[in-house]
């Protein structure tokens, strides 16, 4: 496989048992990026009532964290040209937030970019 000829994108949805702040979410994202062996380049926080989102640019692509206050709902998207284990992300979510509900995982892409481009042409 050609270096950087790969894309994996997965989405995780879950409900928290308590309200969180952008500061706690940024701590989680920073920890997660380290856990999956990626490198943080930039962290952008946007407070968008009724919640907030955080976009973490990583050397390998991007991590998005969206939080809706009124439902304590989180949507986490991890997209990378470097492979990672979805189970490790789920374990990190459960450990950091002590999630009591189910963590839903949907893998949207897990293939070479060459294959993805051919499918679009």
N, C-alpha and C positions, 0 to 999 in steps of 0.2 A: 504494500500500500504506500502511495506517495504521501510524504509528510503533509499534514493539514488537508488531506483529501478525505475528510471524515466529518460527519456532523451527528451529534446526539442532542436531542431536545426532549426534555420531559417536564411535565407539569404536575405539581403536587397541590392538593386542596385539603384543607383541614379547618376545624373549628377549635378555637382556644377556649379555655375555661375562665379566662380573665382578660381584661383590657390590657393592651400593651402600648408602649410609647415607641416613637421612631428610634430612640436611643437603644432600647432593648432589641428591636428588629435589626438595627445596624450591628449590634454585638453578635447576634445570631448569624447574620450574613458573613461577617468577618470570620467567625469560627468555622462556618460551613465551607467557605472557600479554602481555608487552610486544610480542613478535614479531607476534602476531595483532591487536594494536591494542585490547586490552581493558584494564580497570582493576581491579587487585586491591583487594578490600575486607577480606578476612580469610583467614588461613591456619591450618588446624587439622591437627595431626599426631596420629595414633593408632598406637601400637606394639601390634600384635596378633599375637603369635607364632603362626605362623612367618613373620611379615613385618610390614609396616606399610602404612598408607594415609594419604594426605594429601588433604584437601578444601580447595580454594581457592574461596572465594566471590568472584566477580567482579561488578562492577557490572552486567554483562550476563547473568549467570546463575552457572554453576559449572564447575569443572574438578576431576576426581577422578583420583588417581594411586594405584593399588594395586600392591604389590610382594610377591611370594612368594619368600622367601630360598632355599628348597630347590630351586626350579626356575629362579631368576633371571628369573622371569616378571613382566612389567608389563602392566597393563591401565589405559589412560588413556581417560577419557571427557570430552568437551568438549561442553557444552550452552550455547547462547547465543541470545538474541533478536537478536543482530547477526551478520550473515553473516561467514564466514571461509573460507579456502581449506584444504581437507584436505591438499593436496600440501605446503603450507607447514608444516603440523604434522608430516607425515612427514619432510620435509627437516630440520626442527628436531630431531626425535628422532635421526635418523641422524647429524647433525652433533654434537650434544651428547654422545651416548653411543657414537658410532662403532659402531653396530649392524651386525653381520655377517649376522644372519639377516633374514628377511623381516619387514616391518612390515605387519601385517594391518589393514585399515581397513574398517569397516562403518558406513555412514551410516543411522541409524535414522529420523531426521526431517529434512526439508528442505522446509518448507512454511509457509503462514500458520497462525497459531493459529486463525483463523476456520475454515479448512478442517479442522483437527484437531478442533475442537469439534463441527462439523457431523457429522464421521465418528463421533463418540462418541454422538451423540443419536439 
